[in-house]
Amino acid sequence: MEGEKEAVLVVCGEECEAAPMFDIKTGQEISYVHDCFAPPSGLAYVAGRLLASSGSDKDQPIFGGGAIYFWASNKLEESNKSYIGEAIGPIAFSKDGIYFSAGAHSGNAYIWEVASGALLKSWRAHTNAISSLSFSQDSSLVISGSEGGTVHIWCMISLFQAEEPQYHEATNFWPNFHDIIQHRASVTGILTILGVPCPIVITSSLDGSCKVTELMSGNQLCMLALSSPITTTTVDPLEQLLICGAGDAAIYITGLYGIRMQRSALKISKDNCQVLYGHEAPVSALAFSSEGAWMVSGSKDCHVFIWDTTTWNVVRKLDKIFGPVTNLLVLPMPSISTLQTENCLAPEIPTLATKVKPAKETAIFLQPSGFSEDGGSTRACFQSSSLLSKQLLDLEEKRTPEAIEMSVGMIVDEQMKNQNMARELGDMNSVLQWKANNVMDIRADKDKLRRGT
């Protein structure tokens, strides 16, 4: 605990124009981040670089548009605003910090390149408003959840390669990776963890369920079913605990250890969870400190608690919260010198574009000598040998989307093989244990007969 020098950023709804920041160890107020207001899941942070939030465009309220605000990590007192043509809800950064994604109330989804601010893709992802958004751990997939309860998984390679996705009555959405998860109410959280042997996605919903699913195979490993709506979820830094905040103002804790090797879906109820009480209204946000020593919870009752994760007791209450909490973020403690140093090397803050720019690639062609250049004739063109050599080199070094997609396919196949092998070994082990028990029973019966004679 002594090594943690972190702050808690508490974000409320649009009625609050600034978000207070507190020392996680003492509860003392440090500063405010102005213009930082966001809907649920509308706050994101790239490690040590950028803070971002979504919100309404207060300068143009009559048009009902949205805006995304950015802050440099060493200059939190100044924000840069990018105007978006529609209301934005959840946002997410890829783990490597290269991509930034946002979901709109209309069901549209957007992906930008962080460094340049260029809009790489926009497409119709859901028929309902997007309520939750996440990247996979390797940044190869985008996972979106809607207020209608649908969860869609999108392959980044397919999104970038394909033309604008076209709506079709039979498939509804394309190029969707697969539709394996369905809830009966709005999706309130999407988490991805590495998992062994297959990555895992965790989705929660207002229908009171939290589903743990293998990302590649679509096999459901576990489902937590509560009688109250699940409003927010998180996992501890070691990915051993699943924590769910609920509409009944309670926090439910269950273990993830052993779930990944389940061969059939495991159903968990309230009786299998440790329950934390203290809030007086639905729990709306959860976050862990980096070392896992503390968990922070926020609620619509305008209270924020800091819990000791060894005893699960409330050790601190944060004051001066001016509205119902929508988001919580634990980030490195900003020092006064860092905030006020002008010569410090600041990360580049992007200005997000709103239109996709077409790729400008000029192919190199060689034309056969003596070939007619008459405009009415059919022109035959041959790619130059240097260009072909470059394409071959790119393919060998896996720098093309096709090569990357082949590599992803091979990895998926290998993971499926490893998973099937693990299950076969488990079945063999069960058979061997059964045979060993039979041998022991036979020996015991023989010993009884000998003693009887």
ZICOR-V525516 format. One line per field, one symbol per residue. phi: phi as a letter, one per 40 degrees, with the letter a starting at -180 (. if undefined). A space follows every 50 residues. Layout:
phi: ???
//
This chain:
phi: .cccbbbbcbbbcccbcabcbbcccbgcccabbcgcbacdgcbaacdgbb bbabaccccbcccgcbabbbbccbaccbbbbbcbcacbbcbabcccgcbb babbcchcbbbbcccbgcccabaccacbccbaaabcccgcbbbbbbccgc bbbbcccccccccddbcaccbgbacccabbbabcadcbabbbbcgbcbdb bbbbaccgbbbbbccccgcccaacbbcbccbaaabcdcfbbbbbcbccgb bbbbcccgccbccacbbbbdccbcbbbicbadcbababcccgcbbbbbac cgbbbbbcccbfbcbabccgccaccbababbdcccccccbcccccccccc bccbbccccbbcccbbbdcgcccccccccbbbcccccccccccccccfbb dccccccccccccccccccccccccccccccccccccccccccccccccc ccc
//
